[in-house]
Structure formats: C-alpha cells, structure tokens
Amino acid sequence: MRWARRHYAVAVATPDAHAAAIRPLAVTLDQSVAVLANPSAGRGRHAGTFDEVLQRLRAAGHAVRVLDTPSRDAALAAAREAVHDGVAALVAVGGDGTMHLALQAVAGTSTPLGVVPAGTGNDFATEVGVPTDPLAAAAAIARGLAAGQGRAFDLARMTAPGSTDPTWFGAVLGAGFDAVVNERANRMRWPRGPRRYDVAIMAELARLRARTYSVTLDGVASEEPAILVAVGNTASYGGGLRVCPDADPTDGLLDVVIGRPMSRWTVTRLKPRLYAGTHVNDPLVVQHRAREVVLAAEGITTYADGERALPLPVSITAVPGALTLVG
C-alpha cells in the first residue's frame, strides 16, 4: 500500500495568507465523506492518529468511508468514482503526493477537497492555511462542512500537445535541475530514504549544464538558457523551498521563476536562500507572471507537487477558482 513519492528536500514552511473567496457548499447529511489516505506518508509517523482523524471528520454528522487504495491507480480510480457518486467531500490524508492525486478527482468540480497534512512536506496545505496538526485539520474540515462553507483557490492545468486529458497541480511544477534530480533519485535503489536525494543532487551537480528552453508567456515566445525553471501556483515545494515566493493561488496567475546559467558554486550558494525566497534577488534569477505558460526543452520530465508528471513540451494554464477547499 505504499504509493507516495518523496521530494528531495524536507523543511518546515511558513504559511502565507491569501484572501481566498468564501464559497458556499451544497452538501446534505445523507452524503458521505470519502477519505483517501496514504499510510506511508510522512514515514508513517501519523498512522497512530488515523482513527482519531476519522472521528473528528464524523463530527459534522456525515458518514465517513475510507477508500480502498492498494495502489496509486486504484486510489485515483476510487477517488474519481467517489466524486462521481456525489460525496460531500473528498479528504486527502497524507502529504503533497496524496493531495496531488486527490486534485485529479476534484479539480473543476463542485466537490470540495479537505486536506489533512500527514506527509514530510505538506507544501500546498501550508500555503493555503490548513492547520499543520492532522487532528486540528480534520476538525476544521468538519466545521466547514457543518457551516456549509469552503474557500475557492486557483489550480494549474497542464496538458501535453494534442491531448485534452489534463494533469492538475496545486503547488509548483519543477522543470529544471530539481526535476532532473528527482528523475535520478527515483531510478536509484540505494541509498534509501532522504539520503538518496542528497546523492542524486551531488551526481547532477557534477554534470550540471544549462538547457535551452522555449518559454511562451501569454503568447509571447522567447528562448531561455536555464538550469532552473519552476511554475508556481503557490510559493513552495520540497518541504518549504520557496522557489516562487510571490505566487498567490487566488490571483488567477502563475509565477514563473527561471535560473539562468550559473556555476556549481553559485547553485550551492543560492540553495539555502530558497527557504526564504530571497534567491529571486540574485541577478541570475528572473521572475515572470502569466495566465498561460508553454514550456519546451529536450530531455526533461516535469514534477508537479513533487510527483512525476508530463515530459516537456507542456501547456500550463491558471484556472481561477478550480478548487473548493474545506477546512
């Protein structure tokens, strides 16, 4: 039942306040709450509180059912079926990977999403003001359902050329050095745990090179040599790395951060500044903002919300209010 992928860095994020619009919920007590849970999230450190999380969710008066999730594909199918059947809410208990999977079921629908953060990063939950304690988050979801109120947030919709089947993400899309590191780490069998990502970072730093990206922002195209390209609906990824520090999931726009060609030493120097988001003050880092972003480059597979997503080229569009969040 282990289907989460880890990010390559772990930290504690600081929440941003965003003025999300209040959205009324059309829910009734005869609707159940579906729970999508990843038991391995956060290395299982919250597994002992899961029964209490379910009890907190029941406080709104809805029946609560846990979806059968023996694999990632089964989890996605079960989540989509629950939304199709008309649940009061889909609740994701886990980290950013669990949240990302749940988004594929609820994005653009009237079904609200509840997030109970139980992973190592929880970037999206932190950025949109979800309580960091799982029990407090579950109680907040129950209060929101009882009050019939949710909050509206933007999502990013990503598609491949010629495809109408979207991949949605809530936090950040990585399409540069970070994505390359994740690709290497996910191929490695040793060492296990976070150490694997440290090894992958060192290996990729040793062969660091800029790629040429085709970047089109709201129809305006340019060629950008870069080592880092990130597209943010919210600010952080990787457990608190604020790669797109000014991103706001309520403004209808995507933030694009590009790191131009730089030395290994400069990459190493800038990495600690990602936690505060001050890397964008460096002259080798540029920021843009757009409603629609088209990216293309050779040999890059993107990572969205820390999960392996689509290879470039891709089109990414900000979709205002595509998510109703409860809690």
HELIX and SHEET records of a PDB file:
HELIX    1   1 ALA A   41  GLY A   44  5                                   4    
HELIX    2   2 ALA A   47  THR A   49  5                                   3    
HELIX    3   3 PHE A   50  LEU A   57  1                                   8    
HELIX    4   4 ARG A   58  ALA A   60  5                                   3    
HELIX    5   5 ARG A   72  ASP A   85  1                                  14    
HELIX    6   6 ASP A   96  VAL A  106  1                                  11    
HELIX    7   7 ASP A  123  GLU A  127  1                                   5    
HELIX    8   8 PRO A  134  ALA A  147  1                                  14    
HELIX    9   9 PHE A  177  ARG A  187  1                                  11    
HELIX   10  10 ARG A  195  ALA A  206  1                                  12    
HELIX   11  11 ARG A  264  LEU A  270  1                                   7    
HELIX   12  12 LYS A  271  TYR A  275  5                                   5    
HELIX   13  13 THR A  278  ASN A  281  5                                   4    
SHEET    1   A 3 ALA A  21  PRO A  24  0                                        
SHEET    2   A 3 GLN A 149  THR A 159 -1                                        
SHEET    3   A 3 THR A 167  PHE A 169 -1                                        
SHEET    1   B 6 ALA A  21  PRO A  24  0                                        
SHEET    2   B 6 GLN A 149  THR A 159 -1                                        
SHEET    3   B 6 VAL A 314  LEU A 325 -1                                        
SHEET    4   B 6 GLU A 292  ALA A 296 -1                                        
SHEET    5   B 6 ARG A 211  LEU A 217 -1                                        
SHEET    6   B 6 VAL A 220  ALA A 226 -1                                        
SHEET    1   C 4 VAL A  64  VAL A  66  0                                        
SHEET    2   C 4 VAL A  33  ALA A  37  1                                        
SHEET    3   C 4 ALA A  89  GLY A  94  1                                        
SHEET    4   C 4 LEU A 113  PRO A 117  1                                        
SHEET    1   D 6 VAL A 285  ALA A 290  0                                        
SHEET    2   D 6 LEU A 254  GLY A 259 -1                                        
SHEET    3   D 6 LEU A 228  GLY A 232 -1                                        
SHEET    4   D 6 VAL A 172  GLY A 174 -1                                        
SHEET    5   D 6 THR A 301  ALA A 304 -1                                        
SHEET    6   D 6 GLU A 307  PRO A 311 -1                                        
END                                                                             
